[in-house]
Amino acid sequence: MRELISELRSTKKHFVLMGDFNYRFKAWPPSNTDNEITREATEFYDCLEENFVTQFVEECTRKDAILDLVIADKPYVVHETNRYWNISRK
């Protein structure tokens, strides 16, 4: 996934990625003091930062974790993610 994001960013084409990425973030942005974040999750977060990509989901989507992410190359292309996630969880 990290390679895909880097490749998409280098094409200069706009994109939105959505789905369950299975990285257990308790908050966004993740805290450096959270010992439960895996190395892979940290590398994924670093990839997003290095490629100037925005992640829009800030509330837990599975119990106490943010697993479902919405990622885009532009910060203005996604609006009101909470409304959509609440509908999908019913």
Secondary structure, 3 states (H helix, E strand, C coil): CHHHHHHHHHHCCCCEEEEEEEEEECCCCCCCCCCCCCHHHHHHHHHHHHCCCEECCCCCCECCEEEEEEEECCCCCCCCHHHHHHHHCC
